[in-house]
Amino acid sequence: MTSVMEMDSKYLMIYNDIVGKIEKGKLGANSKLPSENEMMDIYGVSRDTVRKALNLLESNGYIQKIKGKGSFTLDINRIDFPVSGITSFKELAKRMGKEWKTHVEKIEIIPADEYLAEQLKIEDGREIWEVIRVREINRRKIILDKDYFIKDFIPSLTKEICQDSIYDYLENNLGLQISFAKKEITVQRATEEDRRLLDLKNYDMVVVVKSHTYLDDARLFQYTESRHRPDKFRFVDFARRQR
């Protein structure tokens, strides 16, 4: 009869073996692991031991278990996305040193509906820019940015500006000073638009960062919904204890 201690050491042996293969690149992202029955034969252990190892791999972000399909490795090379700072996608991509591209899906002046008027603290029907962009990193479309700007601050906007950097244009061409933002991070079920525009693979959830961004005179000028594929980003912040 297998003791509890032996079972614990065996599941950790399986866990460490698979983690080592993932971190050394022997198992690439989205690789399918052997089935539970196959792993029982490979490692000579019980189903409970295999499941314990798989549960630990999933909880530590190495694999995703998909009902009826099996266990798949995740991409552990995630992009650090700063929560507290205000960073444009162009600045973030350059800092990462990765291949990047912006696809402009829509740029249009629209009247603010009730929801957008409330977010931007303006009256219904006021003219705003709606800019929808898909962000591609290493040839994978993994961010959907939906930006809404009060038109009074930005009289004109072109596709070329949106492909490059709107913040760069605002600060260096229009002389505006972007100061601070209030952010909210949630996890939501992917919409039809998310599935159509992003390379979501098997994911049915997205991480949504909602931002209200202000100028240095505390005027609100932008509302953003930035929708991220969940396995590609790690949201980071720096915290200091207040005394």
Long-range contacts (C-beta under 8 A, 24 or more apart in sequence): 2-46, 7-45, 7-46, 7-48, 7-49, 7-52, 10-43, 10-45, 10-49, 11-45, 11-49, 11-50, 11-52, 11-53, 11-56, 12-53, 13-43, 14-39, 14-43, 14-45, 14-49, 14-50, 14-53, 15-53, 15-56, 15-57, 18-53, 18-57, 18-62, 18-63, 19-57, 19-60, 19-62, 22-62, 22-73, 22-76, 23-76, 27-73, 28-73, 29-73, 29-74, 29-75, 29-76, 30-72, 30-73, 30-75, 30-201, 31-72, 31-73, 32-70, 32-71, 32-72, 33-63, 33-70, 33-71, 33-72, 33-73, 35-70, 64-202, 64-231, 66-202, 69-202, 72-202, 74-231, 75-231, 75-232, 78-231, 78-232, 78-233, 78-234, 79-137, 79-232, 79-233, 79-234, 80-233, 80-234, 80-236, 81-209, 81-228, 81-233, 81-234, 81-235, 81-236, 82-236, 82-237, 83-183, 83-185, 83-235, 83-236, 83-237, 84-237, 84-238, 86-167, 86-178, 86-180, 86-181, 86-213, 88-165, 88-166, 88-167, 88-168, 89-135, 89-143, 89-145, 89-165, 90-164, 90-165, 90-168, 91-165, 91-167, 93-137, 96-137, 98-137, 98-138, 99-137, 99-138, 99-139, 100-135, 100-136, 100-137, 100-138, 101-135, 101-136, 102-133, 102-134, 102-135, 102-136, 102-162, 102-163, 102-164, 103-133, 103-134, 103-135, 103-136, 103-141, 104-131, 104-132, 104-133, 104-159, 104-162, 104-163, 105-132, 105-133, 105-134, 105-197, 106-130, 106-131, 106-132, 107-131, 107-132, 107-157, 107-158, 107-159, 107-162, 109-151, 112-148, 116-148, 116-223, 119-148, 119-212, 119-223, 120-148, 120-150, 120-220, 120-222, 120-223, 121-220, 122-150, 126-150, 126-151, 127-151, 127-152, 129-154, 129-157, 131-157, 131-162, 131-166, 133-162, 134-197, 134-198, 137-232, 140-199, 140-229, 140-232, 141-197, 141-198, 141-199, 142-198, 142-199, 142-228, 142-229, 142-232, 142-233, 143-198, 143-226, 143-227, 143-228, 143-229, 144-193, 144-194, 144-197, 144-198, 144-206, 144-226, 144-227, 145-224, 145-225, 145-226, 145-227, 146-224, 146-225, 146-226, 146-227, 147-222, 147-223, 147-224, 148-222, 148-223, 148-224, 149-221, 149-222, 150-220, 150-221, 150-222, 153-215, 153-219, 153-221, 176-215, 176-221, 177-215, 177-216, 178-213, 178-214, 178-215, 178-216, 179-214, 179-215, 179-216, 179-218, 180-213, 180-214, 181-211, 181-212, 181-213, 181-214, 182-211, 182-212, 183-209, 183-210, 183-211, 184-209, 184-210, 184-211, 185-209, 185-210, 185-235, 186-210, 187-230, 188-227, 194-227, 198-227, 198-229, 199-229, 200-229, 201-229, 203-229, 203-230, 203-231, 205-230, 206-230, 207-233, 207-235, 209-235
